[in-house]
Amino acid sequence: MLAFTSILFTALAAFAGAPIWVALIGAAILFSISLREQRKFAARFSNLGVSHVLTMAHWQSAGHALLASGAAFGVGALSRVALMSI
């Protein structure tokens, strides 16, 4: 639920005309949520000797967080432009 709220607030901030760096704040929130979930598996992965898999998952989560937040910002900005042109 927190992830959806972060995406919604990023889109609303873009709709209100916030600068692009707001998308980075949204991405940081999404990434921290993902890291919190992945920490549950850290002990298991290190016992199996495959902690590099979890490291790759961290990088992928960072990329997905940036994409999701950037897309939300883009949708918000495009909505503002579309409504202003009417």
C-alpha positions in Angstrom: 0.0 0.0 0.0 2.9 2.3 0.8 4.3 1.8 -2.7 1.0 2.7 -4.4 0.8 5.8 -2.2 4.3 6.8 -3.2 3.5 6.4 -6.9 0.3 8.3 -6.5 2.0 11.2 -4.7 4.7 11.3 -7.4 2.1 11.6 -10.1 0.2 14.3 -8.2 3.3 16.3 -7.5 4.1 16.2 -11.2 0.5 17.3 -12.0 1.0 20.2 -9.6 4.1 21.3 -11.4 6.9 20.0 -9.1 10.4 19.7 -10.4 11.8 16.4 -11.9 13.8 15.6 -8.8 10.6 14.7 -7.0 10.7 11.5 -9.0 13.9 10.6 -7.3 12.3 10.9 -3.9 9.5 8.6 -5.1 12.1 6.1 -6.4 14.0 6.2 -3.1 10.8 5.4 -1.2 10.1 2.5 -3.5 13.6 1.2 -3.3 13.6 1.3 0.5 10.4 -0.7 0.5 12.0 -3.3 -1.8 15.2 -3.5 0.3 13.2 -4.0 3.5 11.5 -7.0 1.8 14.7 -8.5 0.5 16.5 -8.3 3.9 14.3 -11.2 5.0 16.2 -13.4 2.6 19.7 -12.2 3.3 20.6 -14.9 5.9 19.2 -17.7 3.8 21.1 -16.5 0.7 24.4 -16.1 2.5 24.1 -19.6 4.0 23.7 -21.0 0.5 26.6 -19.0 -0.7 24.6 -17.2 -3.4 24.5 -13.7 -1.9 25.4 -12.3 -5.3 21.9 -13.1 -6.5 20.5 -10.8 -3.8 23.0 -8.1 -4.8 21.7 -8.3 -8.4 18.1 -8.2 -7.1 19.0 -4.9 -5.3 20.3 -3.4 -8.5 17.1 -4.6 -10.4 14.9 -3.1 -7.6 16.7 0.2 -8.0 16.1 0.2 -11.7 12.5 -0.7 -11.3 11.9 1.9 -8.7 13.4 4.6 -11.0 11.3 3.4 -13.9 8.1 3.3 -11.9 8.6 6.7 -10.3 9.7 8.2 -13.6 6.6 6.8 -15.3 4.3 8.2 -12.6 6.0 11.6 -12.9 5.6 11.4 -16.7 1.9 10.6 -16.4 1.3 13.4 -14.0 3.2 15.9 -16.1 1.4 14.8 -19.3 -2.0 15.0 -17.5 -1.2 18.6 -16.5 -0.2 19.5 -20.0 -3.3 17.9 -21.5 -5.7 19.6 -19.1 -4.0 23.0 -19.6 -4.4 22.8 -23.4 -8.1 22.2 -23.2 
